């Protein structure tokens, strides 16, 4: 029953220099009502739970944060697309 009074924060990271400051920021902001779970995707998880959550939340880039089962709007980017790469000239002779 105690978890009903907690805010569940799931942080997805690659354990890299870009992700680590975000991990530290979330940890420093967390209060006693926050349950912070960190999924470092650069290391295999014992179960496939972390990979399943990436699919469920539609995560396309790291770091990403979900709060109470919802991916934050700041983390809902489209990720890399073939269209965007082509617009940048990739695959086309100079």
Number of C-alpha atoms within 10 A of each C-alpha: 5 6 10 8 11 15 17 18 21 21 22 25 22 17 16 12 8 12 17 14 12 17 19 11 10 16 17 9 8 14 12 8 13 17 18 18 14 15 22 18 16 11 10 11 12 7 8 9 10 18 14 11 16 17 10 12 17 15 21 15 16 18 22 25 25 19 15 12 14 13 20 13 10 8 18 15 12 10 12 10 9 9 10 11 11 11 11 10 11 12 9 8 5 5
